[in-house]
Amino acid sequence: MKRAARRVATMATAAIAAVTVLLSGCAKPAVTSPGVSPDLKHSWEVNFNEGDAAAVAALYAPQAQLVLSGMPPIHGREAIRSEVEKIIRSGIKVRIATQQNFGAGDLAYAYGGYTMFEHEGGKEIERGSYIEVWRRRSGIWQIDLDVNATGAPVAEIRPATQQGTGPG
């Protein structure tokens, strides 16, 4: 299990490095923050906590990948919807913090921490970090890659109204 968590953390670090290189190499348009609208970014958490797996899955590109610690990558929007639905049915709730949200042109990334709870106001059951790579297609932002790693989160999890770059 520890080897899988290290592999996910290594993948997240590589994804951050690749996106940072891509974004820093963009002469036009300039790198901006936020890259993805804070409301759109926050909609993942809101839709999940409301039990709407279809709305969560709609945030992903058709061929997206979701990587969760200790599991093989989940490929495609429909498979992601199915996995998210299973997690929602378990009663888990999530809080997400965004530490970084930068974009250039049609590419953006968001990075931060998350906490999962047994239920609304319940006992904490997992903490970790994530990185999402977003791409805008025909004016619509979608997640291409979402990598999550359990462990101490990179960002303090606070209520959305206190976060520096908007809701997680």
BELDACOR-V848194 format. One record per helix or strand of 2 or more residues. SS is the DSSP state (hx for helix, st for strand). FROM is the first residue (numbers start at 1). LEN is the number of residues. If there is no record, write none. Layout:
[[SS	FROM	LEN] [SS	FROM	LEN]]
This chain:
[[hx	2	23] [st	32	2] [hx	38	12] [hx	53	5] [st	60	8] [st	74	2] [hx	77	13] [st	93	12] [st	107	11] [st	124	14] [st	140	11] [hx	160	3]]
